[in-house]
């Protein structure tokens, strides 16, 4: 646990971005005795923290850019049933990022990434239970097994590379098929014939409400929540002095950038070189469905997750490379519906809603969690790609320790800004 800071050493901390990372940083910093101000253009959980799969995916340690991506990617981009899409008009702007991304698609890097992700996501259920304790948000967290679903055992064995990495980090699945699988998940059709069941995960029954309830607790505890557009971080003589919000200066001793996909301009304003881009994610929610799954389940054939939530099923997944400016594409939504029809063909529902948002991604699939070199009091925490919710609590705790002047009991080198030439 973080020790309570003495009043004379308490700092005024401005956290920029009120997704799960920002809210967790604010709560852990407040618990450490700091005065906290949380700033966001739209308020808590306005982006990916609301639209994710609602899964505390501790076992999601394997990056997208594994070695086989070299042979698979061209076909995936041309296959209308592939979960990978590209807005071709955005390709020229993305080529430098893609070059770095593909350069990391090696066995050595994939295993290094998995080992580095494990400390911030590998115990995510307990991390979030600790974050939510006493906040009123506890009931949104449900312990659960996580099911990786396949057509058959052969399809499972074809994914042996990823499972080799997962098992090396302690994720040992229970293999379930046949009648046992039908009992475990009767809502799914027999097009799903095999499940790898991984225990000790969690699901969040309403991600947006979860993050907003945490933010409300922070405010009730004396913190401030300000809606406004952050123009930059002010500093004098190499020290943070405030954050500029809608033309006003909010004085502070510490400033933390946790703005997800929108962190790039603020990082550049601090002189940082961080190759941040986005993966556009999609979800469909089916309200009051005729049946629910018992567990969150990754449907491997479509690379999407079905998660039972309060009053609805959420289908989330898809990767579209296309920046933050263009609106949603129809093809990803249509593909989610097509895959759903295969695994739950007789499902009916009363209402359907759609969402598209932006996952902040760096070429090595690891976030930056670091102090800004040369600027005392400035910190960054962003780039968690598909595991922002999962790693939110642990990352927020690390940032609160760092801004308190404590040394976390974890080697932070894999998350350093220096890996991109900063410092």
Secondary structure, DSSP 8 states (H G I E B T S, - for coil): ------GGG--EEEEE--SHHHHHHHHHHHHTT-EEEEEESS-TT-SHHHHS--EE-TT--S-S--TTHHHHHHHHHH-TTSSEEE-GGGHHHHHHHHHHHHHT-SHHHHHHHHHHHHHHHTTHHHHHHHHHTTTT-GGGEEEEEEEEEESSHHHHHHTHHHHHHHHHTT---EEEETHHHHHH-TTS-TT--EEEEEEEEEEES-HHHHHHHHHHHHHHTT-EEEE--EEEEEEETTEEEEEEETTEEEE-SEEEE--GGG-HHHHHHTT-----EEEEEEEEEEET-S---SSEEEETTTTEEEEEETTEEEEEEEEEE-TTTS---HHHHHHHHHHHHHHSTT---SEEEEEEEEEEE-TTS--EEEE-TT-BTEEEEE-BGGGHHHHHHHHHHHHHHHHTT---SS--GGG-GGGGT--
